[in-house]
Every structure is written in C-alpha cells, then in structure tokens.
Amino acid sequence: MITTEEARNIITGQAKAGNSERQYLTKSLGKILREDLSAPMDLPQFDQSAMDGFAIRFTDLANFKEFTIVGESSAGTPFKQNVQAGETVRIFTGAAVPEWADHIITVEMATVNGDRCVFNDPNGMYGQHIRKRGSQIASGEIAVRAGTKINPATIGFLYSFGFTEVAVNRELAISILVTGNELRKPEESIAHGEIYESNSVMLAAACQSIHETNVRTVHCRDNENELTETVRQLLETSDVVIVTGGISAGEYDYTAKAFANCGVTKHFHKIAQKPGKPMFYGTVSKSHVFGLPGNPAAALTCFYEYVLPCINKLNGAQQLQLPACKLSLDNSWKKKPGLANYLKGSLTDTGVRLLPGQESFILKSFSEADALVYIPQDADESKSGTSVEVHFLPFG
C-alpha cells in the first residue's frame, strides 16, 4: 500500500491542464481563469472622495476660519473650475477630487449657513478621505493570475476594468458508474437485503458543489462483461471516470478486472488510510479512472481527497487540495498505527470536534460535518488539545 501523500502526488503528477475556452465574465462563476489579466487602467482612475464632505486646500485651514461654498463635485459630474483661497466645494462619495484640492473634510465636521461654512476637524490629517489614483492597482500590474478560481469578487473586480469575456477551463466530462446487485432506485420497491442507491446522486452533487455540471451517472450490475463494456463506453467520452463499488477483493468485485480489460494503466490500488483503503487510480489515453469504495462515507472522502485535486489540476487551478490548516482537537481519538484516518469533524469556537459515527457506511455524520480531520498513519492517540490537520469541505 502507498501513503496518502504518495497517492495524491501520483494523481496530480499524471493530471495535466486541459484546453481553455472564452466565456462571458458574468457566466464564469466557479471557473478557473486560464490567463494572466493585467490592469488596462489605474484603479481608481482618478483621485476620488471616500466620504461626503468638502474639498479644500489643506493650507487654507491655517488662514481661514470661514469658507465660501462655490460648487459641488458629485459622482459622474466633477467640478472642473479653479477656486480662490478660502473657497470650497461640496463633494460626495465616489466623486472626482478637483485637481487643486488635497484634503476632504466630512459633513459631520462642518457647520453650514447658506453658502458659508466653518470646519471643526481638530484631528484631521493631511490628505484624508481621498482614494488616490492607482491606489488599488496601477495600470499594467497583474490584476488576476491564471489559475485563480473565479468568485463573485473576481467578477466584480474584472468588470470594473471593462472586461466582458475571459479565458477559463473547458468544462470536464465526468462519468459516475455505480455497481452493485443489491442497489435499487428510490422509485422501486426493495426486498430484504436490497438498499436504495445513493452514491451516484451524492457524487454528482459533490461535482456540482465545485461547479462541475457536465456529469452523467450510470448503474451496472456485478458482472465482469457488463461492467467492462460500460466502462469502455464511458472512457470514449469522459475526462474522468469514477466507479464506486466492486473495487475490493471479494468474489463479486469486478471493477479492477474491468479496468484492466479496458487497457487502464494502474498507478495504484490501495492506500494506507481509513476509510477508503481499497481505492484505485489509473489512466488510459486522456482519461483519469478512479475506483472508489462502495461505502458512501469512504467514497465521498476519497472524492474530496483525491478526485478533487485531479479535477482541479485538469482545470488549471492553483489550489489543488481542500483548504487546510492546523486546529486544536476538542475531543480525543484513538487508533492503531498503520493507517491514516480521515475523520468527519465540525468546526467550533475552540477548534474542531470529531463527530460520532466515523464508520465508512455512515453518511449522517458526513451530512453534519464541515471538515475532514487528518490523523497521520503512524499516530495511535490524538488527545484533546492536540494540534491536528483540518481540511475544510466546500459545503461547510
């Protein structure tokens, strides 16, 4: 068996970023930017008022007790005239600061009587309340780097430059194949020993949670020939094929055999971890093939820890793995050395709490979790207060 680190390195080493495509910026949420974008202009484009108030020359404050209001500068309608000493103009948030002005006094610090006003701002600092031209970013600087996942702020930032289209990752074709003679659909009645199949919709939802929508799900019985033919068909049109179930060493476990029958190159089969020990990863042509355990919590754990980094690499992302940090463990955990553990956890004010129900078949705890807690392979006991590695789930 290989370690979790070795498995992840193998997968990300095999995955290469695919082609990009042009897309409207307003439709790019969740996509990966595939080009460096430089600022075509300064932001702000001009000195801009950060407050409602009055624009003045700072030196006038030492020479005048009372000022004359001679105009105003509002957003989109700047005041373009020059003024005499002792004169001021009203100015509003976002408005262009006149070229002669170098200081803003807020309305709260002004007493106005008609066109005359008196300022009382004893703690005012020179140049206050002015957003200087280019203070956010200067023309020519990199605004957003390739590999950035586009979020609402990214869209707003790029739109402020006038960008309307961007180069982003081409959407991947992902196929999810679920095997098992005991599996039934919710609209079907079930007999004793049968269960409702949930892995397909769960993994499809996991794909949707990371903005992958070109996903199809297929079901197959535990039959080597049928499974082989189904996998072969999926490989023809899929960038990523995920098969859940039949990957262990049981009499009815045909998934690894079907992969071999389809010419899939095995890169590893089994990881020193719990849950998810029997996981398989291979490649054929440009397709990446994953064999995940049939137990749902194990399948979802493997998706986020191994399939997700592969998808991110194929899309050209900078961040491949789940965001992670060290947090204090709220409750203790014991295990035997030899297998790393991925445990469902809930973030708290003091750190992270391990949830009850860590078995690989239990989804209840996963539905309540917002993080996976990683316990290293050689650890035996992690006591309360121990610093542990926490991976943040994208649906938390």
Buried (B, 14 or more C-beta within 10 A) or exposed (E): BBBBEEBBEBBBEBBEBBEBEEBEBEEBEBBBBBBEBEBEBBBBEBBBBBBBBBBBBBEBBEEBEEBBBBBBBBEEEBBEEEBEEBBBBBBBBBBBBBEBBBBBBBBEBBEEEEEEBEBEBEEBEEEBBBBEBBEBBEBEEEBBEBBBBBEEEBBEBBEBBEBEEBBBBBBBBBBBBBBBEBBBEEEEEEEEEBEEBBBBEBBBEBBEBBBBEEBBBBBBBBBBEBBBBBBBBBBEEBBBBBBBBBBBEEEBBBBBEBBEBBEBEBBBBBBBBBBBBBBBBBBBEEBBBBBBBBBBBBBBBBBBBBBBBBBBBBBBBEEBBBEEEEBBBBBEBEBEEEBBBBBBBBBEEEBBBBBEEBEBEBBEBBEEBBBBBBBBBEBEEBEBEBEBBBBBBEEE
